[in-house]
């Protein structure tokens, strides 16, 4: 059973960099069959995709966050990480890591998030 | 950018009744559509992928349909544990990325 666990500071000051790590167990980030993703959810609001990474280091980011986001992978530790710079109160959210599964479907490949971490609340405040 | 619109925002249903949730894409996403269930304080759970395939362990009362721009999640007979928020999600080929709908809350009538 694949499990993902987020870790990192729960409080970050405005203008600083938010840093989170996702540790994967029961599976390998080096598997070529999956991408590894970050998603966030402001309190009481919906889900926002942040970006994903492939084991090779190839990344894709949400255009609205791209200038501030870096996602990296450490295959030796079976982890992947998120850095979000110049944070403001608007970045306060529960941050989730998740595995991106692809499956064949009409028109090509379908992508969905099949395993999720429990989420970690990050508050941006001085 | 493809925008995903879910309706209604809130759906009031009695236990044992059928629930029908809608998700509309601003342009065709083929069948690249997934559905998730989220309960308070929990991470979302994948229910449906590829528009109509149930994920592992998902009960048969959950079904997905549609393609192109119009999609439906149907819960055939609502159980107490089904009251939750449901999100749809699509994947863009270009620019590559995922987009979620705003969610539908299914509440007890």
Boltz contact constraints between the chains, C-beta under 6 A:
constraints:
  - contact:
      token1: [A, 46]
      token2: [B, 102]
      max_distance: 6.0
  - contact:
      token1: [A, 46]
      token2: [B, 103]
      max_distance: 6.0
  - contact:
      token1: [A, 47]
      token2: [B, 87]
      max_distance: 6.0
  - contact:
      token1: [A, 47]
      token2: [B, 100]
      max_distance: 6.0
  - contact:
      token1: [A, 49]
      token2: [B, 98]
      max_distance: 6.0
  - contact:
      token1: [A, 60]
      token2: [B, 96]
      max_distance: 6.0
  - contact:
      token1: [A, 60]
      token2: [B, 97]
      max_distance: 6.0
  - contact:
      token1: [A, 96]
      token2: [B, 43]
      max_distance: 6.0
  - contact:
      token1: [A, 103]
      token2: [B, 49]
      max_distance: 6.0
  - contact:
      token1: [A, 103]
      token2: [B, 50]
      max_distance: 6.0
  - contact:
      token1: [A, 105]
      token2: [B, 31]
      max_distance: 6.0
  - contact:
      token1: [A, 105]
      token2: [B, 50]
      max_distance: 6.0
  - contact:
      token1: [A, 106]
      token2: [B, 30]
      max_distance: 6.0
  - contact:
      token1: [A, 106]
      token2: [B, 31]
      max_distance: 6.0
  - contact:
      token1: [A, 107]
      token2: [B, 30]
      max_distance: 6.0
  - contact:
      token1: [A, 110]
      token2: [B, 32]
      max_distance: 6.0
  - contact:
      token1: [A, 110]
      token2: [B, 49]
      max_distance: 6.0
  - contact:
      token1: [A, 110]
      token2: [B, 50]
      max_distance: 6.0
  - contact:
      token1: [A, 111]
      token2: [B, 91]
      max_distance: 6.0
  - contact:
      token1: [A, 112]
      token2: [B, 34]
      max_distance: 6.0
  - contact:
      token1: [A, 112]
      token2: [B, 46]
      max_distance: 6.0
  - contact:
      token1: [A, 112]
      token2: [B, 49]
      max_distance: 6.0
  - contact:
      token1: [A, 114]
      token2: [B, 46]
      max_distance: 6.0
  - contact:
      token1: [A, 116]
      token2: [B, 43]
      max_distance: 6.0
  - contact:
      token1: [A, 118]
      token2: [B, 43]
      max_distance: 6.0
  - contact:
      token1: [A, 119]
      token2: [B, 43]
      max_distance: 6.0
